[in-house]
Amino acid sequence: MPGYERLWRLVLAVAIVGGPLGYFVGSALNSTVHEDGATGIAANAAANPITNAVHLVAYVLASFLLPLGAAGLAQLAYARAPWLATIGGLLAVVGWLPFSALTALDDLMMAMAQLPGRDSYAVLLDRFANDAVMGGFLLVYVVGHLVAYVLLAVALRRAGVIPRWAAWSMIASSPLTVAVFVAPGRPLVLGYVALILLVIGSIPAVRVMATRSRLSNP
């Protein structure tokens, strides 16, 4: 395998598992998730500054790795399931791109929490987080990557890249994530379980990406 291809494979292998893992670490350390402006600013002001900074770094890394990892999964399945891989890959990349904007929203809350008179910024934060632009980003993010991982899991299984249990693990991550948004009380633990399942389901794909000499031969 040429050196440039080995490097590309290594980057994609790291991104496939590193993206969801970074998302999990960032979410576990996040001081506030899906809260209103006043609650979010207050939670950031009271949070441990080190863990809060680590959560933001993890999110920034994930925002770069997640689209790359999705492209890697699509590449693995493309030879044997081209349509599923293409549609799933495009949806995943487009769905993960707004994660950078959502990460910037966390950064904005942290900055507001450190300013004098921080309570006065709550209305501005709510207006910014709920306007048409951020709402559009959120909609594309939710619909895009959740549908994509169902399609990519089916494509990867059909291509013989991952075993059945890994495909079901990836598929199950999507409805669990939806449950966080629609279930009473917003059970965030379901989101953590969904990310763990996505990491576990991605591990066989990482092995194939890193070791298989020809991706067209399952």
Residue frames as a rotation matrix with the C-alpha (Angstrom) as fourth column:
MET 1
0.579 0.815 0.000 0.00
0.815 -0.579 0.000 0.00
0.000 0.000 -1.000 0.00
PRO 2
-0.099 -0.630 0.770 1.50
0.522 -0.692 -0.499 3.40
0.847 0.353 0.397 -0.99
GLY 3
-0.763 -0.317 -0.563 2.35
0.643 -0.296 -0.706 5.74
0.057 -0.901 0.430 1.84
TYR 4
-0.875 0.462 0.144 -0.23
-0.447 -0.886 0.124 8.35
0.185 0.044 0.982 0.85
GLU 5
-0.034 0.898 -0.439 -2.99
-0.320 0.406 0.856 5.72
0.947 0.170 0.273 0.85
ARG 6
-0.241 -0.132 -0.961 -1.84
0.755 0.597 -0.271 4.38
0.610 -0.792 -0.044 4.20
LEU 7
-0.978 -0.133 -0.160 -2.02
0.203 -0.783 -0.588 7.92
-0.047 -0.608 0.793 5.63
TRP 8
-0.560 0.828 0.023 -5.50
-0.662 -0.464 0.589 8.47
0.498 0.315 0.808 4.17
ARG 9
0.051 0.560 -0.827 -6.71
0.149 0.814 0.561 5.15
0.988 -0.152 -0.041 5.57
LEU 10
-0.574 -0.342 -0.744 -5.28
0.760 0.116 -0.640 6.00
0.305 -0.932 0.194 9.00
VAL 11
-0.967 0.239 0.092 -7.01
-0.254 -0.939 -0.233 9.40
0.031 -0.249 0.968 9.04
LEU 12
-0.216 0.947 -0.238 -10.35
-0.639 0.047 0.768 7.87
0.738 0.318 0.595 8.06
ALA 13
-0.085 0.137 -0.987 -9.99
0.478 0.875 0.081 5.03
0.875 -0.464 -0.140 10.57
VAL 14
-0.851 -0.260 -0.455 -9.32
0.524 -0.377 -0.764 7.50
0.027 -0.889 0.457 13.38
ALA 15
-0.826 0.558 0.073 -12.22
-0.543 -0.824 0.161 9.69
0.151 0.093 0.984 12.23
ILE 16
-0.240 0.783 -0.573 -14.71
-0.148 0.554 0.819 6.78
0.960 0.281 -0.017 12.06
VAL 17
0.174 0.278 -0.945 -14.37
0.808 0.508 0.298 6.00
0.563 -0.815 -0.136 15.76
GLY 18
-0.713 -0.572 -0.406 -12.82
0.701 -0.572 -0.426 9.25
0.011 -0.588 0.809 17.00
GLY 19
-0.710 0.502 0.494 -15.72
-0.178 -0.807 0.564 11.43
0.681 0.312 0.662 15.88
PRO 20
0.373 0.906 -0.200 -18.43
-0.011 0.220 0.975 9.66
0.928 -0.361 0.092 17.91
LEU 21
0.132 -0.397 -0.908 -15.99
0.929 0.370 -0.027 9.19
0.347 -0.840 0.417 20.80
GLY 22
-0.881 -0.458 0.116 -15.20
0.411 -0.864 -0.290 12.90
0.233 -0.208 0.950 20.88
TYR 23
-0.303 0.871 0.386 -18.90
-0.331 -0.477 0.814 13.66
0.893 0.119 0.433 20.77
PHE 24
0.465 0.470 -0.750 -19.46
0.459 0.597 0.658 11.31
0.757 -0.650 0.062 23.72
VAL 25
-0.333 -0.674 -0.659 -16.68
0.934 -0.137 -0.331 12.87
0.133 -0.726 0.675 25.82
GLY 26
-0.903 -0.014 0.430 -17.88
0.052 -0.996 0.079 16.39
0.427 0.093 0.900 25.04
SER 27
0.014 0.994 0.106 -21.48
-0.245 -0.099 0.964 15.54
0.969 -0.039 0.242 25.90
ALA 28
0.330 0.080 -0.941 -20.53
0.735 0.604 0.309 13.79
0.593 -0.793 0.141 29.14
LEU 29
-0.485 -0.627 -0.610 -18.62
0.866 -0.441 -0.235 16.88
-0.121 -0.643 0.757 30.30
ASN 30
-0.550 0.332 0.766 -21.09
0.257 -0.805 0.534 19.44
0.794 0.491 0.358 28.97
SER 31
-0.972 0.132 -0.194 -22.58
0.152 -0.271 -0.950 21.54
-0.178 -0.953 0.244 31.75
THR 32
-0.191 0.949 -0.250 -25.83
-0.327 -0.302 -0.895 22.19
-0.925 -0.090 0.368 29.90
VAL 33
-0.963 -0.039 0.266 -27.65
0.220 0.455 0.863 20.50
-0.154 0.890 -0.430 27.02
HIS 34
-0.490 0.810 0.322 -30.78
0.512 -0.031 0.859 21.85
0.706 0.586 -0.399 25.28
GLU 35
-0.168 0.404 -0.899 -31.49
0.912 -0.283 -0.297 24.42
-0.374 -0.870 -0.321 28.01
ASP 36
0.808 0.454 0.375 -32.80
0.551 -0.807 -0.212 27.97
0.206 0.378 -0.903 27.71
GLY 37
0.273 -0.764 0.585 -30.38
0.169 -0.560 -0.811 30.91
0.947 0.320 -0.024 27.67
ALA 38
0.389 -0.092 0.917 -30.59
-0.796 -0.536 0.283 31.82
0.465 -0.839 -0.282 31.35
THR 39
0.903 -0.021 0.429 -30.10
-0.244 0.797 0.553 28.22
-0.353 -0.604 0.715 32.48
GLY 40
0.747 -0.639 0.182 -27.27
0.587 0.506 -0.632 27.64
0.312 0.579 0.754 30.03
ILE 41
0.218 -0.671 0.708 -25.34
-0.171 -0.741 -0.650 30.76
0.961 0.021 -0.277 31.04
ALA 42
0.497 0.020 0.867 -25.80
-0.857 -0.144 0.495 30.03
0.135 -0.989 -0.054 34.75
ALA 43
0.960 -0.136 0.244 -24.69
0.080 0.970 0.228 26.42
-0.268 -0.199 0.943 34.32
ASN 44
0.514 -0.817 0.261 -21.55
0.520 0.055 -0.852 27.51
0.682 0.574 0.453 32.46
ALA 45
0.236 -0.403 0.884 -20.75
-0.561 -0.800 -0.215 30.07
0.794 -0.445 -0.415 35.15
ALA 46
0.561 0.068 0.825 -21.01
-0.802 0.292 0.521 27.37
-0.205 -0.954 0.218 37.84
ALA 47
0.978 -0.136 -0.155 -19.22
0.069 0.923 -0.379 24.63
0.195 0.360 0.912 35.88
ASN 48
0.419 -0.908 0.007 -15.66
0.326 0.158 0.932 23.51
-0.847 -0.388 0.362 36.46
PRO 49
0.556 -0.150 -0.817 -13.64
-0.643 -0.701 -0.309 25.59
-0.526 0.698 -0.486 33.97
ILE 50
-0.563 -0.826 0.019 -11.29
-0.651 0.458 0.605 22.71
-0.508 0.328 -0.796 33.13
THR 51
-0.547 0.418 0.725 -13.98
0.449 0.878 -0.168 20.13
-0.707 0.234 -0.668 32.35
ASN 52
0.558 0.772 -0.304 -15.96
0.175 -0.468 -0.866 22.79
-0.811 0.430 -0.396 30.51
ALA 53
0.178 -0.589 -0.788 -12.94
-0.852 -0.494 0.177 23.60
-0.493 0.640 -0.589 28.35
VAL 54
-0.791 -0.459 0.405 -12.30
-0.257 0.850 0.460 19.89
-0.555 0.259 -0.790 27.70
HIS 55
-0.004 0.874 0.486 -15.91
0.498 0.423 -0.756 19.45
-0.867 0.239 -0.437 26.59
LEU 56
0.695 0.260 -0.670 -15.49
-0.331 -0.712 -0.620 22.27
-0.638 0.653 -0.409 24.09
VAL 57
-0.299 -0.883 -0.362 -12.18
-0.854 0.078 0.514 20.87
-0.425 0.463 -0.777 22.76
ALA 58
-0.669 0.108 0.735 -13.79
0.160 0.987 0.001 17.43
-0.725 0.118 -0.678 22.36
TYR 59
0.434 0.898 0.073 -16.67
0.360 -0.099 -0.928 18.98
-0.826 0.429 -0.366 20.42
VAL 60
0.435 -0.345 -0.832 -14.30
-0.733 -0.672 -0.104 20.92
-0.523 0.655 -0.545 18.16
LEU 61
-0.692 -0.716 0.097 -12.34
-0.559 0.615 0.556 17.76
-0.458 0.330 -0.825 17.36
ALA 62
-0.384 0.634 0.672 -15.57
0.435 0.765 -0.474 15.85
-0.815 0.110 -0.569 16.77
SER 63
0.539 0.653 -0.532 -16.83
-0.124 -0.563 -0.817 18.54
-0.833 0.506 -0.222 14.40
PHE 64
-0.019 -0.626 -0.779 -13.86
-0.974 -0.165 0.156 17.82
-0.227 0.762 -0.607 12.10
LEU 65
-0.849 -0.459 0.263 -13.76
-0.425 0.888 0.176 14.04
-0.315 0.038 -0.948 12.54
LEU 66
-0.198 0.854 0.482 -17.47
0.000 0.491 -0.871 13.21
-0.980 -0.173 -0.098 12.19
PRO 67
0.664 0.447 -0.599 -17.88
-0.583 -0.191 -0.789 14.27
-0.467 0.874 0.133 8.52
LEU 68
-0.209 -0.823 -0.528 -14.59
-0.964 0.263 -0.028 12.56
0.162 0.504 -0.848 7.63
GLY 69
-0.778 -0.063 0.625 -15.65
-0.329 0.888 -0.320 9.39
-0.536 -0.455 -0.712 9.42
ALA 70
0.274 0.949 0.156 -18.98
-0.186 0.211 -0.960 9.36
-0.944 0.234 0.235 7.61
ALA 71
0.504 -0.172 -0.846 -17.17
-0.862 -0.155 -0.482 9.67
-0.048 0.973 -0.227 4.28
GLY 72
-0.613 -0.790 0.019 -14.94
-0.790 0.612 -0.018 6.77
0.003 -0.026 -1.000 5.32
LEU 73
-0.411 0.558 0.721 -17.92
-0.119 0.751 -0.649 4.55
-0.904 -0.353 -0.242 6.12
ALA 74
0.641 0.676 -0.364 -19.46
-0.410 -0.100 -0.906 5.38
-0.649 0.731 0.213 2.75
GLN 75
0.073 -0.712 -0.698 -16.20
-0.990 0.032 -0.137 4.52
0.120 0.701 -0.703 1.00
LEU 76
-0.732 -0.376 0.568 -16.06
-0.520 0.847 -0.110 1.12
-0.440 -0.376 -0.815 2.70
ALA 77
-0.161 0.790 0.592 -19.53
0.169 0.613 -0.772 0.19
-0.972 -0.024 -0.232 1.44
TYR 78
0.047 0.281 -0.959 -19.43
-0.713 -0.663 -0.229 1.88
-0.700 0.694 0.169 -1.97
ALA 79
-0.762 -0.464 -0.451 -18.15
-0.643 0.454 0.617 -1.05
-0.082 0.760 -0.644 -4.07
ARG 80
-0.914 0.397 -0.087 -20.96
0.387 0.916 0.108 -3.43
0.123 0.065 -0.990 -3.09
ALA 81
0.078 0.964 -0.255 -23.77
0.968 -0.134 -0.214 -0.99
-0.240 -0.230 -0.943 -2.18
PRO 82
-0.714 -0.575 0.399 -23.11
0.671 -0.725 0.157 2.17
0.199 0.379 0.904 -4.21
TRP 83
-0.136 0.727 0.673 -26.52
0.184 -0.649 0.739 3.83
0.973 0.224 -0.046 -3.94
LEU 84
0.779 0.415 -0.471 -26.96
0.496 0.053 0.867 3.24
0.384 -0.908 -0.165 -0.23
ALA 85
0.019 -0.877 -0.480 -23.37
0.964 -0.111 0.240 4.30
-0.264 -0.468 0.844 0.41
THR 86
-0.670 -0.276 0.689 -23.71
0.561 -0.796 0.227 7.45
0.486 0.539 0.688 -1.70
ILE 87
0.196 0.836 0.512 -27.03
0.087 -0.535 0.840 8.61
0.977 -0.120 -0.178 -0.22
GLY 88
0.789 0.086 -0.608 -26.02
0.583 0.206 0.786 7.66
0.193 -0.975 0.112 3.32
GLY 89
-0.191 -0.959 -0.210 -22.62
0.976 -0.208 0.060 9.28
-0.101 -0.193 0.976 2.98
LEU 90
-0.557 0.029 0.830 -24.01
0.351 -0.898 0.267 12.53
0.753 0.440 0.490 1.60
LEU 91
0.540 0.822 0.178 -26.68
0.111 -0.280 0.954 12.72
0.834 -0.496 -0.242 4.29
ALA 92
0.599 -0.361 -0.715 -24.11
0.800 0.258 0.541 12.04
-0.011 -0.896 0.444 7.00
VAL 93
-0.510 -0.849 0.139 -21.63
0.854 -0.519 -0.040 14.64
0.106 0.098 0.989 5.78
VAL 94
-0.384 0.453 0.804 -24.33
0.076 -0.853 0.517 17.28
0.920 0.260 0.293 5.32
GLY 95
0.652 0.724 -0.228 -25.90
0.241 0.087 0.967 16.29
0.719 -0.685 -0.117 8.64
TRP 96
0.399 -0.567 -0.721 -22.65
0.912 0.163 0.376 16.58
-0.096 -0.807 0.582 10.60
LEU 97
-0.369 -0.620 0.692 -21.46
0.692 -0.680 -0.240 19.88
0.620 0.391 0.681 9.10
PRO 98
0.305 0.512 0.803 -23.85
-0.127 -0.814 0.567 22.00
0.944 -0.275 -0.183 11.27
PHE 99
0.665 -0.087 -0.741 -22.28
0.697 0.426 0.576 20.47
0.266 -0.900 0.344 14.38
SER 100
-0.484 -0.870 0.092 -19.60
0.806 -0.485 -0.339 23.16
0.339 -0.090 0.936 14.12
ALA 101
-0.373 0.428 0.823 -22.26
-0.154 -0.903 0.400 25.86
0.915 0.022 0.402 14.47
LEU 102
0.722 0.668 -0.181 -23.80
0.021 0.239 0.971 24.08
0.691 -0.705 0.159 17.46
THR 103
0.215 -0.752 -0.623 -20.35
0.959 0.284 -0.012 23.84
0.186 -0.595 0.782 19.04
ALA 104
-0.671 -0.433 0.601 -19.86
0.395 -0.896 -0.204 27.56
0.627 0.101 0.773 18.48
LEU 105
0.275 0.847 0.454 -23.12
-0.189 -0.416 0.890 28.10
0.943 -0.331 0.045 20.39
ASP 106
0.732 -0.111 -0.672 -21.58
0.635 0.469 0.614 26.33
0.247 -0.876 0.414 23.40
ASP 107
-0.366 -0.931 -0.005 -18.52
0.902 -0.353 -0.249 28.56
0.230 -0.096 0.968 23.06
LEU 108
-0.363 0.322 0.874 -20.78
0.020 -0.935 0.353 31.61
0.932 0.146 0.333 23.02
MET 109
0.736 0.668 -0.107 -22.48
0.081 0.070 0.994 30.51
0.672 -0.741 -0.003 26.25
MET 110
0.349 -0.699 -0.624 -19.10
0.936 0.294 0.194 30.04
0.048 -0.652 0.757 27.92
ALA 111
-0.624 -0.597 0.505 -18.00
0.605 -0.778 -0.172 33.53
0.495 0.199 0.846 26.83
MET 112
0.038 0.734 0.678 -21.23
-0.144 -0.667 0.731 35.12
0.989 -0.125 0.080 28.09
ALA 113
0.764 0.286 -0.578 -20.90
0.444 0.417 0.793 33.33
0.468 -0.863 0.192 31.43
GLN 114
-0.038 -0.894 -0.447 -17.52
0.999 -0.029 -0.026 35.02
0.010 -0.448 0.894 32.01
LEU 115
-0.514 -0.122 0.849 -18.74
0.373 -0.923 0.093 38.57
0.772 0.365 0.520 31.36
PRO 116
-0.945 0.244 -0.220 -20.06
0.096 -0.436 -0.895 41.03
-0.314 -0.866 0.388 33.96
GLY 117
-0.307 0.916 -0.257 -23.84
-0.719 -0.400 -0.568 41.17
-0.623 0.010 0.782 34.04
ARG 118
-0.974 -0.216 -0.068 -24.08
-0.206 0.725 0.657 37.79
-0.093 0.654 -0.750 32.37
ASP 119
-0.461 0.866 0.193 -27.79
0.534 0.445 -0.719 37.42
-0.708 -0.228 -0.668 33.19
SER 120
0.084 0.508 -0.857 -28.57
-0.356 -0.788 -0.502 40.25
-0.931 0.347 0.115 30.78
TYR 121
-0.624 -0.413 -0.663 -27.39
-0.751 0.084 0.655 38.14
-0.215 0.907 -0.363 27.82
ALA 122
-0.631 0.368 0.683 -30.01
0.121 0.916 -0.382 35.40
-0.766 -0.159 -0.623 28.24
VAL 123
0.458 0.870 -0.182 -32.56
-0.030 -0.189 -0.981 37.00
-0.888 0.455 -0.060 25.89
LEU 124
0.243 -0.464 -0.852 -29.92
-0.936 -0.342 -0.081 37.57
-0.253 0.817 -0.518 23.22
LEU 125
-0.782 -0.585 0.214 -28.73
-0.532 0.806 0.259 33.96
-0.324 0.089 -0.942 23.51
ASP 126
-0.264 0.776 0.573 -32.26
0.265 0.630 -0.730 32.60
-0.927 -0.041 -0.372 23.24
ARG 127
0.622 0.519 -0.586 -32.99
-0.358 -0.478 -0.802 34.75
-0.697 0.709 -0.112 20.21
PHE 128
-0.102 -0.765 -0.636 -29.76
-0.986 -0.005 0.164 33.68
-0.129 0.644 -0.754 18.52
ALA 129
-0.833 -0.297 0.467 -30.16
-0.321 0.947 0.030 29.97
-0.451 -0.125 -0.884 19.33
ASN 130
-0.265 0.844 0.467 -33.76
0.478 0.536 -0.696 29.85
-0.837 0.038 -0.545 18.13
ASP 131
0.000 0.278 -0.961 -33.63
-0.642 -0.737 -0.213 32.01
-0.767 0.617 0.178 15.00
ALA 132
0.856 0.474 -0.208 -34.14
-0.443 0.464 -0.767 30.65
-0.266 0.748 0.607 11.48
VAL 133
0.254 -0.844 -0.472 -30.43
-0.765 0.123 -0.632 30.11
0.592 0.522 -0.614 10.80
MET 134
-0.683 -0.539 0.493 -29.64
-0.731 0.502 -0.463 28.11
0.002 -0.676 -0.737 13.93
GLY 135
0.122 0.813 0.570 -33.00
-0.575 0.526 -0.627 26.34
-0.809 -0.251 0.531 13.69
GLY 136
0.780 0.115 -0.615 -32.15
-0.615 0.315 -0.723 25.33
0.111 0.942 0.317 10.14
PHE 137
-0.263 -0.948 -0.178 -28.74
-0.792 0.318 -0.521 24.07
0.551 0.004 -0.835 11.21
LEU 138
-0.552 0.083 0.830 -30.36
-0.684 0.525 -0.507 22.02
-0.478 -0.847 -0.233 13.98
LEU 139
0.539 0.835 0.113 -32.96
-0.573 0.461 -0.677 20.50
-0.617 0.300 0.727 11.66
VAL 140
0.569 -0.409 -0.713 -30.38
-0.644 0.319 -0.696 19.47
0.512 0.855 -0.082 9.07
TYR 141
-0.502 -0.812 0.299 -28.15
-0.802 0.306 -0.513 18.09
0.325 -0.497 -0.805 11.82
VAL 142
-0.285 0.454 0.844 -30.87
-0.649 0.556 -0.519 15.99
-0.705 -0.696 0.136 13.43
VAL 143
0.734 0.678 0.018 -32.49
-0.430 0.486 -0.761 14.61
-0.525 0.551 0.649 10.28
GLY 144
0.516 -0.561 -0.647 -29.34
-0.764 0.041 -0.644 14.24
0.387 0.827 -0.408 8.21
HIS 145
-0.498 -0.867 -0.028 -27.03
-0.777 0.460 -0.430 12.23
0.386 -0.192 -0.902 10.42
LEU 146
-0.320 0.417 0.851 -29.75
-0.621 0.586 -0.521 10.12
-0.716 -0.695 0.071 12.07
VAL 147
0.807 0.584 -0.087 -31.15
-0.419 0.463 -0.781 8.87
-0.415 0.667 0.619 8.75
ALA 148
0.367 -0.742 -0.561 -27.63
-0.831 0.010 -0.557 8.50
0.418 0.671 -0.613 7.39
TYR 149
-0.547 -0.688 0.477 -26.42
-0.830 0.518 -0.206 6.00
-0.105 -0.509 -0.854 9.98
VAL 150
0.251 0.676 0.692 -29.36
-0.327 0.732 -0.597 3.71
-0.911 -0.077 0.405 9.28
LEU 151
0.933 0.107 -0.344 -28.54
-0.357 0.143 -0.923 3.74
-0.050 0.984 0.171 5.56
LEU 152
0.101 -0.980 -0.172 -24.78
-0.899 -0.016 -0.438 3.39
0.426 0.199 -0.882 6.14
ALA 153
-0.327 -0.180 0.928 -25.29
-0.721 0.682 -0.122 0.47
-0.611 -0.709 -0.352 8.53
VAL 154
0.652 0.622 0.434 -27.43
-0.139 0.661 -0.738 -1.35
-0.745 0.421 0.517 5.96
ALA 155
0.814 -0.387 -0.433 -24.90
-0.511 -0.122 -0.851 -0.58
0.277 0.914 -0.297 3.22
LEU 156
-0.175 -0.949 0.264 -21.94
-0.973 0.125 -0.196 -1.76
0.153 -0.291 -0.945 5.30
ARG 157
-0.110 0.210 0.972 -23.73
-0.462 0.855 -0.237 -4.96
-0.880 -0.475 0.002 6.24
ARG 158
0.873 0.482 0.068 -24.80
-0.139 0.381 -0.914 -5.61
-0.467 0.789 0.400 2.64
ALA 159
0.590 -0.729 -0.348 -21.20
-0.654 -0.178 -0.735 -5.07
0.474 0.661 -0.582 1.54
GLY 160
0.759 -0.266 -0.594 -19.95
0.410 0.904 0.120 -7.56
0.505 -0.334 0.796 4.14
VAL 161
-0.057 -0.817 0.575 -17.82
-0.134 -0.564 -0.815 -4.93
0.989 -0.123 -0.077 5.85
ILE 162
-0.631 -0.091 0.770 -19.30
-0.753 -0.168 -0.636 -5.23
0.187 -0.982 0.037 9.34
PRO 163
-0.906 0.327 -0.268 -21.09
0.362 0.928 -0.089 -8.10
0.219 -0.177 -0.959 11.14
ARG 164
-0.100 0.982 0.160 -24.81
0.520 -0.085 0.850 -8.06
0.848 0.168 -0.502 11.86
TRP 165
0.312 0.232 -0.921 -24.41
0.949 -0.127 0.289 -7.03
-0.050 -0.964 -0.259 15.50
ALA 166
-0.642 -0.621 -0.449 -22.36
0.574 -0.778 0.256 -3.97
-0.508 -0.094 0.856 14.49
ALA 167
-0.781 0.426 0.457 -24.95
0.251 -0.456 0.854 -2.92
0.572 0.782 0.249 11.91
TRP 168
0.248 0.932 -0.263 -27.76
0.655 0.038 0.755 -3.19
0.714 -0.360 -0.601 14.46
SER 169
-0.023 -0.349 -0.937 -25.67
0.927 -0.357 0.111 -1.27
-0.374 -0.866 0.331 16.97
MET 170
-0.943 -0.332 -0.020 -25.30
0.291 -0.851 0.437 1.62
-0.162 0.407 0.899 14.51
ILE 171
-0.471 0.840 0.269 -28.97
0.284 -0.144 0.948 1.49
0.835 0.523 -0.171 13.52
ALA 172
0.240 0.611 -0.754 -30.16
0.900 0.151 0.408 1.50
0.363 -0.777 -0.514 17.14
SER 173
-0.613 -0.549 -0.568 -28.23
0.732 -0.665 -0.148 4.71
-0.296 -0.507 0.809 17.85
SER 174
-0.855 0.268 0.445 -30.63
0.106 -0.749 0.654 6.75
0.508 0.606 0.611 15.70
PRO 175
0.169 0.986 -0.008 -33.99
0.261 -0.037 0.965 6.05
0.951 -0.165 -0.263 17.43
LEU 176
0.190 -0.164 -0.968 -32.31
0.981 0.079 0.179 6.40
0.047 -0.983 0.176 20.83
THR 177
-0.850 -0.516 -0.100 -31.08
0.514 -0.856 0.048 9.86
-0.111 -0.011 0.994 19.84
VAL 178
-0.498 0.759 0.420 -34.56
0.027 -0.470 0.882 10.81
0.867 0.451 0.213 18.64
ALA 179
0.283 0.641 -0.714 -35.93
0.723 0.347 0.598 9.68
0.631 -0.685 -0.365 22.02
VAL 180
-0.530 -0.542 -0.653 -33.78
0.833 -0.478 -0.279 12.31
-0.161 -0.691 0.704 23.75
PHE 181
-0.983 0.120 0.140 -35.68
-0.066 -0.937 0.343 15.03
0.172 0.328 0.929 21.90
VAL 182
-0.345 0.937 -0.055 -39.21
-0.407 -0.097 0.908 13.62
0.846 0.336 0.415 22.14
ALA 183
-0.123 0.299 -0.946 -39.38
0.665 0.733 0.145 11.58
0.736 -0.612 -0.289 25.36
PRO 184
0.811 0.468 0.350 -40.75
0.048 -0.650 0.758 13.30
0.583 -0.599 -0.550 28.50
GLY 185
0.891 -0.448 -0.067 -38.05
0.013 -0.124 0.992 14.73
-0.453 -0.885 -0.104 30.72
ARG 186
0.707 -0.636 -0.309 -35.45
-0.570 -0.253 -0.782 14.68
0.418 0.729 -0.541 27.94
PRO 187
0.875 -0.362 0.321 -33.54
0.003 0.666 0.746 11.58
-0.484 -0.652 0.584 29.15
LEU 188
0.537 -0.727 -0.428 -30.00
-0.843 -0.457 -0.282 12.57
0.009 0.512 -0.859 28.16
VAL 189
-0.125 -0.597 0.792 -28.70
-0.540 0.711 0.451 9.16
-0.833 -0.371 -0.411 29.22
LEU 190
0.617 0.402 0.677 -30.28
0.322 0.656 -0.683 7.73
-0.718 0.639 0.275 26.06
GLY 191
0.919 -0.334 -0.210 -28.08
-0.369 -0.540 -0.757 10.04
0.139 0.773 -0.619 24.02
TYR 192
0.030 -0.945 0.326 -24.98
-0.955 0.070 0.288 8.72
-0.295 -0.320 -0.900 25.79
VAL 193
0.054 0.072 0.996 -26.10
-0.049 0.996 -0.070 5.13
-0.997 -0.045 0.057 25.15
ALA 194
0.927 0.346 0.145 -26.68
0.140 0.040 -0.989 6.00
-0.348 0.937 -0.011 21.48
LEU 195
0.593 -0.773 -0.225 -23.14
-0.784 -0.493 -0.376 7.38
0.180 0.399 -0.899 21.12
ILE 196
-0.182 -0.636 0.750 -21.66
-0.713 0.611 0.345 4.32
-0.677 -0.472 -0.565 22.83
LEU 197
0.412 0.416 0.811 -23.57
0.227 0.815 -0.533 2.05
-0.883 0.404 0.241 20.42
LEU 198
0.984 -0.067 -0.166 -22.30
-0.178 -0.372 -0.911 4.10
-0.001 0.926 -0.378 17.49
VAL 199
0.154 -0.984 0.090 -18.71
-0.984 -0.145 0.104 3.77
-0.089 -0.104 -0.991 18.70
ILE 200
-0.172 -0.184 0.968 -19.08
-0.352 0.929 0.115 0.01
-0.920 -0.321 -0.224 19.27
GLY 201
0.673 0.532 0.514 -20.73
0.270 0.471 -0.840 -0.50
-0.689 0.704 0.173 15.88
SER 202
0.874 -0.360 -0.326 -17.97
-0.483 -0.571 -0.664 1.45
0.053 0.738 -0.673 14.15
ILE 203
0.233 -0.870 0.435 -15.08
-0.648 0.195 0.736 -0.61
-0.725 -0.454 -0.518 15.52
PRO 204
0.224 -0.180 0.958 -15.27
0.489 0.871 0.049 -3.39
-0.843 0.458 0.283 12.88
ALA 205
0.912 0.129 0.389 -15.30
0.406 -0.426 -0.809 -0.74
0.061 0.896 -0.441 10.15
VAL 206
0.691 -0.723 0.010 -12.17
-0.687 -0.652 0.321 0.82
-0.226 -0.229 -0.947 11.65
ARG 207
0.089 -0.665 0.742 -10.38
-0.157 0.726 0.669 -2.53
-0.984 -0.176 -0.040 11.49
VAL 208
0.465 0.150 0.872 -11.34
0.757 0.442 -0.480 -2.99
-0.458 0.884 0.092 7.84
MET 209
0.992 -0.074 0.100 -10.32
-0.013 -0.860 -0.510 0.54
0.124 0.504 -0.855 6.92
ALA 210
0.517 -0.839 0.167 -6.93
-0.766 -0.367 0.528 0.14
-0.382 -0.401 -0.832 8.58
THR 211
-0.181 -0.654 0.735 -6.06
-0.368 0.738 0.566 -3.37
-0.912 -0.168 -0.374 7.40
ARG 212
0.501 0.414 0.760 -7.82
0.437 0.637 -0.635 -4.36
-0.747 0.650 0.139 4.19
SER 213
-0.550 -0.835 0.008 -5.63
0.381 -0.243 0.892 -3.98
-0.743 0.493 0.452 1.15
ARG 214
-0.934 0.314 0.171 -8.52
0.054 -0.348 0.936 -3.54
0.354 0.883 0.308 -1.28
LEU 215
-0.716 0.692 0.093 -11.80
-0.409 -0.308 -0.859 -2.05
-0.566 -0.653 0.503 -0.16
SER 216
-0.134 0.702 -0.700 -13.64
-0.975 0.034 0.221 -3.60
0.178 0.712 0.679 -3.12
ASN 217
-0.279 -0.015 -0.960 -13.07
-0.135 0.991 0.024 -7.12
0.951 0.136 -0.278 -1.77
PRO 218
0.350 0.448 0.823 -15.20
-0.863 -0.188 0.469 -7.84
0.365 -0.874 0.321 1.34
